[in-house]
Amino acid sequence: MNRFFLHSLGFALTLSGLLASSIAAAQDTPPLTGPSTDTQGKPLNPPAPALNPTPKLVAVDAFAGALMMDMGDVNDRLSQNGYGKTLPIVFPILGGQGFGLFGHFLLGGSGAGVLARSVDGPMGPAGATKVSASGAWGTVDLGYQLLRVNGFLLAPVISLGGYGMDLDINSKADQSFNDAVTSPTRSANLTRHGFVGGVSIIAKTIVIGRDSHFANARSGWSLGLRVGGLYSIPTRGWKSDDASITGGPTFGLRGGYAALSLGAGTW
């Protein structure tokens, strides 16, 4: 799987875990007590009222869905080079997200991998070829709670982070071991990285849970939907094993996606 995806997903879940820990620490802080009273037979002063603990309004879940991506320039290049078929524009995605709620604001992170899809190419000197496209992204997410009632949450989110995209070109022809080690020209991995931003809507509801007795929240297992769009800005050209590839097509993480989520939390 794309290493950028693993780093992005790990970053997102680590960030969400830190948020949850910080909120939990605030909840577990013991209430402040007043100064000691005298012990000369005088009645004790009534203690000051304790403040309600800070609620743990957090969520962590995994999601799966589909991304419709702009493949126009890449597919034009494939057609120009004899490919009878072009890469699809719909890619499956798998990822994770987590966030904490601070008042009406949502702060967290998310990451997803764009699973590879491929197309067979024309016969070349080394036989038939195959081209695959894949990628990943990871972002910091900032949102605003539009609605939170009875375990249902609705929030628009703005995201900013990074992305990576891969094009793998492989030969499908059989080859001897000696040929493979003496003429390693059977495949090429082309990569491109950059910044990515996006907007999305998150809707989540607790389906199996209980009332948490504070902040009108519920805790338990949740189902959700995330729908959004992504737009990327590359920070470098095409690379292959750290060598520059010139004259490459425009290719980035640009398109819309929808994903179903499954997780747990309190909100």
C-alpha atoms as a printed R data frame, in Angstrom:
    type eleno elety resid chain resno       x       y       z
1   ATOM     1    CA   MET     A     1   0.000   0.000   0.000
2   ATOM     2    CA   ASN     A     2   1.150   3.572  -0.666
3   ATOM     3    CA   ARG     A     3   3.621   4.614   2.062
4   ATOM     4    CA   PHE     A     4   2.293   8.178   1.941
5   ATOM     5    CA   PHE     A     5  -1.139   6.784   2.871
6   ATOM     6    CA   LEU     A     6   0.249   4.941   5.885
7   ATOM     7    CA   HIS     A     7   2.047   8.078   7.109
8   ATOM     8    CA   SER     A     8  -1.053  10.223   6.488
9   ATOM     9    CA   LEU     A     9  -3.408   7.849   8.269
10  ATOM    10    CA   GLY     A    10  -1.012   7.463  11.173
11  ATOM    11    CA   PHE     A    11  -0.718  11.240  11.452
12  ATOM    12    CA   ALA     A    12  -4.501  11.678  11.433
13  ATOM    13    CA   LEU     A    13  -5.160   9.026  14.066
14  ATOM    14    CA   THR     A    14  -2.265  10.240  16.240
15  ATOM    15    CA   LEU     A    15  -3.617  13.775  16.097
16  ATOM    16    CA   SER     A    16  -7.115  12.648  17.012
17  ATOM    17    CA   GLY     A    17  -5.715  10.535  19.858
18  ATOM    18    CA   LEU     A    18  -3.836  13.517  21.258
19  ATOM    19    CA   LEU     A    19  -7.010  15.572  21.109
20  ATOM    20    CA   ALA     A    20  -8.952  12.883  22.933
21  ATOM    21    CA   SER     A    21  -6.238  12.574  25.587
22  ATOM    22    CA   SER     A    22  -6.155  16.321  26.205
23  ATOM    23    CA   ILE     A    23  -9.911  16.479  26.599
24  ATOM    24    CA   ALA     A    24  -9.923  13.410  28.834
25  ATOM    25    CA   ALA     A    25  -7.212  14.955  30.987
26  ATOM    26    CA   ALA     A    26  -9.378  18.027  31.416
27  ATOM    27    CA   GLN     A    27 -12.264  15.827  32.512
28  ATOM    28    CA   ASP     A    28 -10.203  13.801  34.973
29  ATOM    29    CA   THR     A    29  -8.744  16.850  36.733
30  ATOM    30    CA   PRO     A    30  -9.961  16.770  40.375
31  ATOM    31    CA   PRO     A    31 -12.152  19.690  41.454
32  ATOM    32    CA   LEU     A    32 -10.481  22.538  43.341
33  ATOM    33    CA   THR     A    33 -10.970  22.601  47.146
34  ATOM    34    CA   GLY     A    34 -11.111  25.587  49.461
35  ATOM    35    CA   PRO     A    35  -8.652  26.396  52.222
36  ATOM    36    CA   SER     A    36  -8.694  24.368  55.441
37  ATOM    37    CA   THR     A    37 -11.128  25.555  58.103
38  ATOM    38    CA   ASP     A    38 -10.194  25.988  61.746
39  ATOM    39    CA   THR     A    39 -10.732  23.113  64.171
40  ATOM    40    CA   GLN     A    40 -11.770  25.104  67.277
41  ATOM    41    CA   GLY     A    41 -15.272  23.715  67.392
42  ATOM    42    CA   LYS     A    42 -16.579  26.166  64.852
43  ATOM    43    CA   PRO     A    43 -18.838  24.851  62.087
44  ATOM    44    CA   LEU     A    44 -17.146  24.136  58.797
45  ATOM    45    CA   ASN     A    45 -17.694  26.581  55.998
46  ATOM    46    CA   PRO     A    46 -19.833  25.087  53.192
47  ATOM    47    CA   PRO     A    47 -17.644  23.979  50.274
48  ATOM    48    CA   ALA     A    48 -17.716  25.992  47.089
49  ATOM    49    CA   PRO     A    49 -19.865  24.384  44.382
50  ATOM    50    CA   ALA     A    50 -17.813  22.191  42.037
51  ATOM    51    CA   LEU     A    51 -17.862  22.949  38.345
52  ATOM    52    CA   ASN     A    52 -19.169  20.293  35.988
53  ATOM    53    CA   PRO     A    53 -16.319  18.253  34.432
54  ATOM    54    CA   THR     A    54 -15.362  19.047  30.876
55  ATOM    55    CA   PRO     A    55 -17.147  16.500  28.651
56  ATOM    56    CA   LYS     A    56 -15.156  14.226  26.347
57  ATOM    57    CA   LEU     A    57 -16.734  15.141  23.020
58  ATOM    58    CA   VAL     A    58 -14.576  13.094  20.643
59  ATOM    59    CA   ALA     A    59 -14.902  10.647  17.752
60  ATOM    60    CA   VAL     A    60 -12.580   8.239  15.939
61  ATOM    61    CA   ASP     A    61 -13.682   6.125  13.001
62  ATOM    62    CA   ALA     A    62 -12.727   4.474   9.728
63  ATOM    63    CA   PHE     A    63 -14.347   5.207   6.383
64  ATOM    64    CA   ALA     A    64 -14.620   3.706   2.929
65  ATOM    65    CA   GLY     A    65 -16.025   5.186  -0.237
66  ATOM    66    CA   ALA     A    66 -15.285   6.384  -3.744
67  ATOM    67    CA   LEU     A    67 -13.409   9.320  -5.250
68  ATOM    68    CA   MET     A    68 -14.210  10.727  -8.688
69  ATOM    69    CA   MET     A    69 -10.900  12.147  -9.898
70  ATOM    70    CA   ASP     A    70  -9.858  14.289 -12.836
71  ATOM    71    CA   MET     A    71  -7.852  11.970 -15.099
72  ATOM    72    CA   GLY     A    72  -8.249  13.970 -18.308
73  ATOM    73    CA   ASP     A    73  -4.646  14.955 -19.019
74  ATOM    74    CA   VAL     A    74  -3.228  11.553 -18.038
75  ATOM    75    CA   ASN     A    75  -5.712   9.691 -20.216
76  ATOM    76    CA   ASP     A    76  -4.988  12.006 -23.136
77  ATOM    77    CA   ARG     A    77  -1.307  11.052 -22.896
78  ATOM    78    CA   LEU     A    78  -2.175   7.347 -22.749
79  ATOM    79    CA   SER     A    79  -4.316   7.644 -25.871
80  ATOM    80    CA   GLN     A    80  -1.540   9.492 -27.687
81  ATOM    81    CA   ASN     A    81   0.823   6.618 -26.886
82  ATOM    82    CA   GLY     A    82  -1.311   3.816 -28.257
83  ATOM    83    CA   TYR     A    83  -3.435   2.816 -25.266
84  ATOM    84    CA   GLY     A    84  -6.778   1.582 -26.500
85  ATOM    85    CA   LYS     A    85  -8.291   1.980 -23.027
86  ATOM    86    CA   THR     A    86  -7.900   4.735 -20.475
87  ATOM    87    CA   LEU     A    87  -7.771   4.790 -16.696
88  ATOM    88    CA   PRO     A    88 -11.137   5.029 -14.899
89  ATOM    89    CA   ILE     A    89 -12.110   8.208 -13.112
90  ATOM    90    CA   VAL     A    90 -13.713   6.530 -10.067
91  ATOM    91    CA   PHE     A    91 -11.320   5.109  -7.433
92  ATOM    92    CA   PRO     A    92 -12.090   3.325  -4.159
93  ATOM    93    CA   ILE     A    93 -10.779   5.022  -0.999
94  ATOM    94    CA   LEU     A    94 -10.064   3.736   2.517
95  ATOM    95    CA   GLY     A    95  -9.145   5.954   5.434
96  ATOM    96    CA   GLY     A    96  -9.697   7.165   8.958
97  ATOM    97    CA   GLN     A    97 -10.665  10.334  10.770
98  ATOM    98    CA   GLY     A    98 -10.805  11.657  14.297
99  ATOM    99    CA   PHE     A    99 -11.811  14.896  15.961
100 ATOM   100    CA   GLY     A   100 -12.636  16.636  19.202
101 ATOM   101    CA   LEU     A   101 -15.373  19.202  19.810
102 ATOM   102    CA   PHE     A   102 -14.424  22.418  21.591
103 ATOM   103    CA   GLY     A   103 -17.602  24.390  22.078
104 ATOM   104    CA   HIS     A   104 -19.086  24.598  18.605
105 ATOM   105    CA   PHE     A   105 -15.746  24.029  16.856
106 ATOM   106    CA   LEU     A   106 -14.411  20.727  15.561
107 ATOM   107    CA   LEU     A   107 -10.653  20.093  15.359
108 ATOM   108    CA   GLY     A   108  -9.098  16.874  14.124
109 ATOM   109    CA   GLY     A   109  -7.405  15.092  11.272
110 ATOM   110    CA   SER     A   110  -8.094  12.615   8.491
111 ATOM   111    CA   GLY     A   111  -6.227  10.542   5.954
112 ATOM   112    CA   ALA     A   112  -7.135   8.217   3.113
113 ATOM   113    CA   GLY     A   113  -5.572   6.019   0.489
114 ATOM   114    CA   VAL     A   114  -6.703   6.039  -3.136
115 ATOM   115    CA   LEU     A   115  -6.599   2.368  -4.078
116 ATOM   116    CA   ALA     A   116  -4.949   1.506  -7.372
117 ATOM   117    CA   ARG     A   117  -6.826   1.012 -10.609
118 ATOM   118    CA   SER     A   118  -5.096  -0.058 -13.807
119 ATOM   119    CA   VAL     A   119  -5.433  -0.410 -17.549
120 ATOM   120    CA   ASP     A   120  -3.605  -2.647 -20.043
121 ATOM   121    CA   GLY     A   121  -1.460  -0.962 -22.621
122 ATOM   122    CA   PRO     A   122  -0.034  -1.764 -26.061
123 ATOM   123    CA   MET     A   123   2.707  -4.241 -26.871
124 ATOM   124    CA   GLY     A   124   6.177  -2.810 -26.530
125 ATOM   125    CA   PRO     A   125   9.757  -4.096 -26.899
126 ATOM   126    CA   ALA     A   126   9.381  -5.887 -23.533
127 ATOM   127    CA   GLY     A   127   5.876  -7.155 -24.239
128 ATOM   128    CA   ALA     A   128   2.490  -5.937 -23.039
129 ATOM   129    CA   THR     A   129   2.364  -3.144 -20.484
130 ATOM   130    CA   LYS     A   130   0.047  -2.096 -17.670
131 ATOM   131    CA   VAL     A   131  -0.415   1.333 -16.089
132 ATOM   132    CA   SER     A   132  -1.777   1.779 -12.550
133 ATOM   133    CA   ALA     A   133  -2.715   4.959 -10.695
134 ATOM   134    CA   SER     A   134  -3.010   5.352  -6.923
135 ATOM   135    CA   GLY     A   135  -2.433   7.928  -4.222
136 ATOM   136    CA   ALA     A   136  -3.114   9.176  -0.715
137 ATOM   137    CA   TRP     A   137  -3.759  12.296   1.300
138 ATOM   138    CA   GLY     A   138  -3.640  13.476   4.915
139 ATOM   139    CA   THR     A   139  -5.098  16.688   6.349
140 ATOM   140    CA   VAL     A   140  -5.791  18.715   9.459
141 ATOM   141    CA   ASP     A   141  -9.542  19.384   9.707
142 ATOM   142    CA   LEU     A   142 -11.324  22.418  11.161
143 ATOM   143    CA   GLY     A   143 -15.110  22.415  11.327
144 ATOM   144    CA   TYR     A   144 -18.125  24.046  12.926
145 ATOM   145    CA   GLN     A   145 -20.996  22.252  14.642
146 ATOM   146    CA   LEU     A   146 -24.208  23.170  12.864
147 ATOM   147    CA   LEU     A   147 -26.340  20.632  14.706
148 ATOM   148    CA   ARG     A   148 -25.803  18.243  17.612
149 ATOM   149    CA   VAL     A   149 -28.874  16.624  19.118
150 ATOM   150    CA   ASN     A   150 -29.635  13.175  20.544
151 ATOM   151    CA   GLY     A   151 -26.427  11.635  19.185
152 ATOM   152    CA   PHE     A   152 -26.663  13.230  15.726
153 ATOM   153    CA   LEU     A   153 -23.918  15.588  14.534
154 ATOM   154    CA   LEU     A   154 -23.746  17.737  11.396
155 ATOM   155    CA   ALA     A   155 -20.672  19.865  10.656
156 ATOM   156    CA   PRO     A   156 -19.032  21.502   7.626
157 ATOM   157    CA   VAL     A   157 -15.248  21.027   7.557
158 ATOM   158    CA   ILE     A   158 -12.288  22.778   5.930
159 ATOM   159    CA   SER     A   159  -9.175  20.628   5.414
160 ATOM   160    CA   LEU     A   160  -5.542  21.420   4.603
161 ATOM   161    CA   GLY     A   161  -2.642  19.010   4.223
162 ATOM   162    CA   GLY     A   162  -0.566  17.078   1.720
163 ATOM   163    CA   TYR     A   163  -0.994  14.437  -0.970
164 ATOM   164    CA   GLY     A   164   0.984  12.028  -3.096
165 ATOM   165    CA   MET     A   165   0.075  10.369  -6.393
166 ATOM   166    CA   ASP     A   166   1.709   7.432  -8.163
167 ATOM   167    CA   LEU     A   167   1.719   6.146 -11.726
168 ATOM   168    CA   ASP     A   168   3.193   2.661 -12.077
169 ATOM   169    CA   ILE     A   169   4.118   1.382 -15.538
170 ATOM   170    CA   ASN     A   170   4.879  -2.337 -15.655
171 ATOM   171    CA   SER     A   171   5.642  -4.943 -18.292
172 ATOM   172    CA   LYS     A   172   3.412  -8.028 -18.248
173 ATOM   173    CA   ALA     A   173   5.790 -10.188 -20.281
174 ATOM   174    CA   ASP     A   174   7.545 -13.211 -18.809
175 ATOM   175    CA   GLN     A   175  11.245 -12.757 -18.171
176 ATOM   176    CA   SER     A   176  14.146 -14.811 -16.867
177 ATOM   177    CA   PHE     A   177  15.825 -13.977 -13.572
178 ATOM   178    CA   ASN     A   178  19.108 -13.163 -15.335
179 ATOM   179    CA   ASP     A   179  17.343 -10.718 -17.656
180 ATOM   180    CA   ALA     A   180  15.609  -9.091 -14.696
181 ATOM   181    CA   VAL     A   181  18.832  -8.443 -12.770
182 ATOM   182    CA   THR     A   182  20.921  -7.423 -15.784
183 ATOM   183    CA   SER     A   183  18.263  -5.299 -17.553
184 ATOM   184    CA   PRO     A   184  15.997  -3.821 -14.846
185 ATOM   185    CA   THR     A   185  13.788  -1.854 -17.216
186 ATOM   186    CA   ARG     A   186  10.529  -3.694 -16.739
187 ATOM   187    CA   SER     A   187   8.804  -1.072 -14.582
188 ATOM   188    CA   ALA     A   188   8.770   2.580 -13.634
189 ATOM   189    CA   ASN     A   189   7.217   4.357 -10.666
190 ATOM   190    CA   LEU     A   190   6.357   8.005 -11.278
191 ATOM   191    CA   THR     A   191   5.381  10.145  -8.288
192 ATOM   192    CA   ARG     A   192   4.103  13.636  -7.620
193 ATOM   193    CA   HIS     A   193   3.521  15.360  -4.264
194 ATOM   194    CA   GLY     A   194   2.065  18.643  -3.097
195 ATOM   195    CA   PHE     A   195  -0.487  20.462  -0.968
196 ATOM   196    CA   VAL     A   196  -4.172  19.598  -0.896
197 ATOM   197    CA   GLY     A   197  -7.155  21.488   0.440
198 ATOM   198    CA   GLY     A   198 -10.785  20.516   0.674
199 ATOM   199    CA   VAL     A   199 -14.243  21.215   1.983
200 ATOM   200    CA   SER     A   200 -16.651  18.559   3.212
201 ATOM   201    CA   ILE     A   201 -19.775  17.865   5.228
202 ATOM   202    CA   ILE     A   202 -19.702  15.315   8.061
203 ATOM   203    CA   ALA     A   203 -22.927  13.733   9.324
204 ATOM   204    CA   LYS     A   204 -22.751  11.155  12.133
205 ATOM   205    CA   THR     A   205 -25.215   9.473  14.439
206 ATOM   206    CA   ILE     A   206 -24.893   7.136  17.420
207 ATOM   207    CA   VAL     A   207 -26.682   3.905  16.502
208 ATOM   208    CA   ILE     A   208 -25.782   1.767  19.554
209 ATOM   209    CA   GLY     A   209 -25.086   3.734  22.718
210 ATOM   210    CA   ARG     A   210 -26.370   5.470  25.802
211 ATOM   211    CA   ASP     A   211 -26.886   8.958  27.193
212 ATOM   212    CA   SER     A   212 -23.718  10.351  28.724
213 ATOM   213    CA   HIS     A   213 -25.561  12.603  31.215
214 ATOM   214    CA   PHE     A   214 -23.685  15.739  30.285
215 ATOM   215    CA   ALA     A   215 -23.748  18.288  27.490
216 ATOM   216    CA   ASN     A   216 -26.828  16.556  26.020
217 ATOM   217    CA   ALA     A   217 -24.421  14.003  24.506
218 ATOM   218    CA   ARG     A   218 -24.594  10.300  23.727
219 ATOM   219    CA   SER     A   219 -21.772   7.724  23.685
220 ATOM   220    CA   GLY     A   220 -21.439   4.592  21.610
221 ATOM   221    CA   TRP     A   221 -20.946   3.141  18.150
222 ATOM   222    CA   SER     A   222 -21.669   5.404  15.225
223 ATOM   223    CA   LEU     A   223 -22.430   5.432  11.529
224 ATOM   224    CA   GLY     A   224 -21.682   8.429   9.376
225 ATOM   225    CA   LEU     A   225 -21.333   9.973   5.955
226 ATOM   226    CA   ARG     A   226 -18.649  12.335   4.674
227 ATOM   227    CA   VAL     A   227 -19.069  14.105   1.330
228 ATOM   228    CA   GLY     A   228 -16.561  16.605  -0.009
229 ATOM   229    CA   GLY     A   229 -14.213  17.884  -2.662
230 ATOM   230    CA   LEU     A   230 -10.413  18.110  -2.941
231 ATOM   231    CA   TYR     A   231  -8.114  20.410  -4.881
232 ATOM   232    CA   SER     A   232  -4.353  19.914  -4.974
233 ATOM   233    CA   ILE     A   233  -1.393  22.134  -5.841
234 ATOM   234    CA   PRO     A   234   1.807  20.237  -6.756
235 ATOM   235    CA   THR     A   235   5.032  21.396  -5.144
236 ATOM   236    CA   ARG     A   236   7.322  19.541  -7.544
237 ATOM   237    CA   GLY     A   237   7.291  17.879 -10.933
238 ATOM   238    CA   TRP     A   238   7.259  14.192 -11.694
239 ATOM   239    CA   LYS     A   239   9.951  12.073 -10.036
240 ATOM   240    CA   SER     A   240  11.159   8.509 -10.517
241 ATOM   241    CA   ASP     A   241  13.642   7.241  -7.906
242 ATOM   242    CA   ASP     A   242  14.450  10.898  -7.084
243 ATOM   243    CA   ALA     A   243  15.254  11.625 -10.746
244 ATOM   244    CA   SER     A   244  13.233  14.344 -12.482
245 ATOM   245    CA   ILE     A   245  10.793  13.374 -15.230
246 ATOM   246    CA   THR     A   246  10.169  16.233 -17.639
247 ATOM   247    CA   GLY     A   247   7.179  16.896 -19.862
248 ATOM   248    CA   GLY     A   248   4.717  14.970 -17.684
249 ATOM   249    CA   PRO     A   249   0.942  15.501 -17.772
250 ATOM   250    CA   THR     A   250  -0.995  17.499 -15.220
251 ATOM   251    CA   PHE     A   251  -2.051  15.073 -12.518
252 ATOM   252    CA   GLY     A   252  -3.173  15.802  -8.990
253 ATOM   253    CA   LEU     A   253  -5.736  14.967  -6.367
254 ATOM   254    CA   ARG     A   254  -8.710  16.884  -7.757
255 ATOM   255    CA   GLY     A   255 -12.288  15.710  -7.518
256 ATOM   256    CA   GLY     A   256 -15.185  14.849  -5.258
257 ATOM   257    CA   TYR     A   257 -15.709  11.942  -2.903
258 ATOM   258    CA   ALA     A   258 -18.299  10.288  -0.682
259 ATOM   259    CA   ALA     A   259 -17.567   7.818   2.119
260 ATOM   260    CA   LEU     A   260 -19.407   5.890   4.809
261 ATOM   261    CA   SER     A   261 -17.822   5.770   8.264
262 ATOM   262    CA   LEU     A   262 -17.982   3.392  11.222
263 ATOM   263    CA   GLY     A   263 -16.545   4.289  14.607
264 ATOM   264    CA   ALA     A   264 -17.164   5.299  18.187
265 ATOM   265    CA   GLY     A   265 -17.291   8.441  20.281
266 ATOM   266    CA   THR     A   266 -19.257  10.851  22.398
267 ATOM   267    CA   TRP     A   267 -21.092  13.910  21.109
